[in-house]
Amino acid sequence: MFVMNLRDLEMRHLVAFDAVASEGTFGRAAEKLGYTQSAISQQIASLERLVDGKLFDRPGGPKPVVLTPLGDHLLGSARELLARVEVVGQELDRFRTGEVGHITVGTYQSVSAKVLPLVVRRMREEFPDVHIQLHESDLDDELDQALARGELDVSFVVGDWTGEFESKRLFDDPFVLVARPGQFKPGPVRLADLRAAPMVGQHANSCQIMNESGLRAAGLEPDYVFRTNDNGTVSAMVKAGLGVAVMPLLCVEPDDPGIALHPLRPALPDRQVS
């Protein structure tokens, strides 16, 4: 019966009990908690019924109440439980404000290399207790499916999102010609000047499909002599003289002395990063 009674225990009972034990009188406990003295008395009476015993000796008048042996025994456990509840409340507040929790982010190669390090560093500084997990794929369909399955909380994608999820465009990423230094005059290069140039490209992915569609729409049929989905390898092959490449600016290192970047004329439609 005693265990059954404790199932009716409420936190307000322990809060009132702790306040009376700390303040010494029902009146000061009521003032501390913002209750009436009768409300505090009711909470203590309810708790005493639940534990089947007196918790305080009440001398009456202005004299402070005194814990009974039962009350003294219960007080430590009550305060421990209240402290645990306080910690739970703090953790819930931190979760609601994004200070703790777990986030899984979908990404692709160029964003992983150029954008995410800045984002992750800032999150580590502002929300050090948030667990960050990243999933990289060159295929938007794979990221889309991972979102639908709940495996990702948010994802970077190429272009405006047309699926069931809300999207926000972050910035436009222009396509540039990647060539060896001195291969072309500084400044823009006409697409017509690339008709006989061997090209290094990537295997089919959202970016490459957009790239090739733009070239063909401008009347250029690209002659790919090598394909790789590694951005660094594309640049390395250009530096080795295997061919030229057309890539989004985010995919290359502008300060690399082994390559030269040129705007294209006419320009291809920018890649949108969302």
C-alpha positions as CSV (number, residue, x, y, z in Angstrom):
1,M,0.0,0.0,0.0
2,F,2.9,2.3,0.8
3,V,4.4,1.9,-2.7
4,M,1.0,2.4,-4.2
5,N,0.5,5.7,-2.3
6,L,3.9,7.0,-3.6
7,R,2.6,6.7,-7.1
8,D,0.4,9.7,-6.3
9,L,3.4,11.7,-5.3
10,E,3.6,15.0,-7.2
11,M,6.6,17.4,-7.5
12,R,4.6,20.2,-5.9
13,H,4.5,18.1,-2.7
14,L,8.3,17.9,-2.6
15,V,8.7,21.6,-3.6
16,A,6.5,22.6,-0.6
17,F,8.3,20.2,1.7
18,D,11.8,21.5,0.7
19,A,10.6,25.1,1.1
20,V,9.2,24.6,4.6
21,A,12.4,22.7,5.6
22,S,14.6,25.5,4.2
23,E,12.6,28.5,5.5
24,G,11.5,27.0,8.9
25,T,7.9,28.2,8.8
26,F,4.9,27.6,6.5
27,G,4.4,31.4,6.1
28,R,8.0,32.1,4.8
29,A,7.7,29.0,2.6
30,A,4.5,30.3,1.1
31,E,6.1,33.7,0.5
32,K,9.1,32.1,-1.2
33,L,7.0,30.0,-3.6
34,G,4.3,32.7,-4.1
35,Y,1.5,30.5,-2.6
36,T,-0.9,31.1,0.2
37,Q,0.0,29.6,3.6
38,S,-3.1,27.3,3.4
39,A,-1.9,25.9,0.1
40,I,1.5,25.0,1.6
41,S,-0.3,23.4,4.5
42,Q,-2.4,21.4,2.1
43,Q,0.6,20.1,0.2
44,I,2.4,19.1,3.4
45,A,-0.7,17.4,4.7
46,S,-1.1,15.5,1.4
47,L,2.6,14.4,1.5
48,E,2.3,13.2,5.1
49,R,-0.7,11.1,4.1
50,L,1.3,9.6,1.3
51,V,4.3,8.7,3.5
52,D,2.0,7.7,6.4
53,G,3.7,9.8,9.0
54,K,4.4,13.3,10.3
55,L,7.2,15.2,8.6
56,F,7.4,18.3,10.9
57,D,6.8,18.9,14.6
58,R,4.8,22.1,14.8
59,P,5.4,24.0,18.0
60,G,2.9,26.7,17.1
61,G,3.3,30.4,17.2
62,P,6.3,32.1,15.7
63,K,8.7,29.2,16.5
64,P,10.1,27.4,13.4
65,V,8.9,23.9,12.6
66,V,11.3,21.0,13.2
67,L,11.8,18.0,11.0
68,T,10.8,14.7,12.5
69,P,13.1,11.7,12.0
70,L,10.9,10.6,9.1
71,G,11.1,14.1,7.6
72,D,14.8,14.3,8.1
73,H,15.2,10.9,6.4
74,L,13.0,12.0,3.4
75,L,14.5,15.4,2.9
76,G,17.8,14.2,1.3
77,S,16.0,12.0,-1.2
78,A,13.4,14.7,-1.9
79,R,16.1,17.3,-2.7
80,E,18.0,14.8,-4.8
81,L,14.9,14.2,-6.9
82,L,14.2,17.9,-7.2
83,A,17.8,18.5,-8.4
84,R,17.4,15.8,-11.0
85,V,14.1,17.4,-12.2
86,E,15.9,20.7,-12.4
87,V,18.6,19.2,-14.6
88,V,15.9,17.7,-16.9
89,G,14.3,21.1,-17.2
90,Q,17.5,22.7,-18.1
91,E,18.3,20.1,-20.7
92,L,14.9,20.5,-22.2
93,D,15.4,24.3,-22.4
94,R,18.8,23.7,-24.1
95,F,17.2,21.3,-26.5
96,R,14.5,23.8,-27.4
97,T,17.0,26.5,-28.1
98,G,19.2,24.2,-30.1
99,E,22.1,24.1,-27.6
100,V,21.9,20.3,-27.4
101,G,20.6,17.5,-29.6
102,H,21.6,15.8,-32.8
103,I,21.6,17.0,-36.4
104,T,22.4,15.1,-39.5
105,V,23.3,17.1,-42.6
106,G,23.3,16.0,-46.2
107,T,26.0,17.6,-48.4
108,Y,28.0,17.2,-51.6
109,Q,31.7,17.5,-52.3
110,S,32.2,21.2,-53.0
111,V,30.0,22.3,-50.1
112,S,31.8,19.8,-47.8
113,A,35.1,21.4,-48.7
114,K,34.2,25.1,-48.8
115,V,31.0,25.8,-46.9
116,L,30.5,23.2,-44.2
117,P,33.9,23.7,-42.4
118,L,32.8,27.3,-41.7
119,V,29.3,26.2,-40.6
120,V,30.6,23.3,-38.4
121,R,33.2,25.6,-36.8
122,R,30.6,28.2,-35.9
123,M,28.3,25.5,-34.5
124,R,31.1,24.0,-32.5
125,E,31.7,27.5,-31.0
126,E,28.0,28.4,-30.3
127,F,26.5,24.9,-29.6
128,P,29.4,22.7,-28.4
129,D,27.0,20.0,-27.1
130,V,25.1,19.4,-30.4
131,H,26.2,16.2,-32.1
132,I,26.8,16.8,-35.8
133,Q,26.7,14.0,-38.4
134,L,27.4,14.6,-42.1
135,H,26.3,12.4,-45.1
136,E,27.9,13.2,-48.5
137,S,26.6,12.2,-51.9
138,D,26.9,13.6,-55.4
139,L,23.4,12.5,-56.2
140,D,20.4,14.8,-55.3
141,D,18.1,11.8,-55.5
142,E,20.0,10.0,-52.8
143,L,19.9,13.0,-50.5
144,D,16.2,13.4,-51.3
145,Q,15.5,9.8,-50.3
146,A,17.5,10.1,-47.2
147,L,15.5,13.1,-46.2
148,A,12.2,11.3,-46.9
149,R,13.4,8.3,-44.7
150,G,14.2,10.7,-41.9
151,E,17.9,9.9,-42.1
152,L,18.8,13.5,-42.7
153,D,17.4,16.6,-40.9
154,V,18.6,19.1,-43.5
155,S,20.5,18.9,-46.8
156,F,22.4,21.0,-49.2
157,V,21.2,20.5,-52.8
158,V,21.9,21.8,-56.3
159,G,19.1,24.0,-57.7
160,D,15.8,24.9,-56.2
161,W,14.1,22.0,-54.4
162,T,11.1,20.7,-56.2
163,G,10.2,17.8,-53.8
164,E,8.1,17.7,-50.7
165,F,10.5,19.7,-48.5
166,E,10.9,23.4,-48.1
167,S,14.1,24.9,-49.6
168,K,16.0,28.2,-49.4
169,R,18.5,29.3,-52.1
170,L,21.7,30.3,-50.5
171,F,23.8,31.6,-53.3
172,D,24.6,31.3,-57.1
173,D,27.8,29.5,-58.1
174,P,29.0,30.5,-61.6
175,F,30.6,28.0,-64.0
176,V,34.2,28.9,-65.0
177,L,36.8,27.5,-67.4
178,V,39.7,25.7,-65.7
179,A,42.8,25.8,-67.8
180,R,46.6,25.8,-67.5
181,P,48.2,29.3,-66.9
182,G,48.9,30.9,-70.3
183,Q,46.7,28.5,-72.3
184,F,44.3,31.3,-72.9
185,K,44.6,35.1,-72.7
186,P,43.5,36.6,-69.4
187,G,39.8,37.3,-69.2
188,P,36.7,35.6,-70.6
189,V,37.0,32.7,-73.1
190,R,34.5,32.1,-75.8
191,L,32.9,28.7,-75.8
192,A,33.6,28.6,-79.6
193,D,37.3,28.5,-78.7
194,L,36.8,25.2,-76.9
195,R,35.4,23.2,-79.8
196,A,38.6,21.3,-80.4
197,A,39.7,21.2,-76.8
198,P,39.8,17.8,-74.9
199,M,37.9,18.1,-71.7
200,V,38.0,16.7,-68.2
201,G,34.6,16.2,-66.6
202,Q,32.7,14.3,-64.0
203,H,30.4,11.3,-64.1
204,A,26.7,12.0,-64.2
205,N,25.5,14.0,-61.3
206,S,23.3,17.1,-60.9
207,C,26.2,19.5,-61.4
208,Q,27.6,17.7,-64.4
209,I,24.2,17.3,-66.1
210,M,23.7,21.1,-65.7
211,N,27.2,21.7,-67.0
212,E,26.8,19.6,-70.2
213,S,23.3,20.9,-70.9
214,G,24.6,24.4,-70.8
215,L,27.5,23.7,-73.1
216,R,25.2,21.8,-75.6
217,A,22.6,24.6,-75.5
218,A,25.4,27.0,-76.5
219,G,26.3,24.8,-79.4
220,L,29.3,23.1,-78.0
221,E,29.6,19.3,-77.9
222,P,32.2,18.5,-75.2
223,D,34.9,16.0,-75.9
224,Y,35.6,14.3,-72.6
225,V,38.8,12.4,-72.4
226,F,38.5,11.6,-68.6
227,R,35.8,11.7,-66.0
228,T,36.1,11.6,-62.3
229,N,33.9,12.9,-59.5
230,D,36.8,14.1,-57.4
231,N,37.2,17.9,-57.8
232,G,40.8,17.8,-56.9
233,T,41.6,15.1,-59.5
234,V,39.8,17.2,-62.2
235,S,42.1,20.2,-61.4
236,A,45.1,17.9,-61.3
237,M,44.4,16.5,-64.8
238,V,44.0,20.0,-66.1
239,K,47.4,21.0,-64.6
240,A,48.9,17.9,-66.2
241,G,47.7,19.1,-69.6
242,L,45.2,16.4,-70.2
243,G,42.5,18.9,-71.1
244,V,40.4,21.8,-69.8
245,A,37.4,21.7,-67.5
246,V,34.2,23.6,-66.9
247,M,33.4,23.6,-63.2
248,P,31.4,25.7,-60.7
249,L,33.7,28.2,-59.0
250,L,33.1,26.5,-55.6
251,C,34.7,23.3,-56.9
252,V,38.1,24.8,-57.6
253,E,40.9,26.6,-55.7
254,P,41.1,30.1,-57.2
255,D,44.6,30.6,-55.6
256,D,46.1,27.4,-57.1
257,P,49.0,28.7,-59.2
258,G,48.8,25.6,-61.4
259,I,45.5,26.6,-62.9
260,A,43.9,29.6,-64.5
261,L,40.2,30.5,-64.2
262,H,38.3,32.2,-66.9
263,P,34.7,33.4,-67.2
264,L,32.8,31.9,-70.1
265,R,31.2,33.8,-73.0
266,P,28.4,33.2,-73.3
267,A,28.0,32.4,-69.6
268,L,26.4,29.2,-68.6
269,P,23.4,29.4,-66.2
270,D,24.8,29.5,-62.7
271,R,24.5,26.6,-60.4
272,Q,22.2,27.4,-57.5
273,V,23.2,26.1,-54.0
274,S,20.2,25.6,-51.8
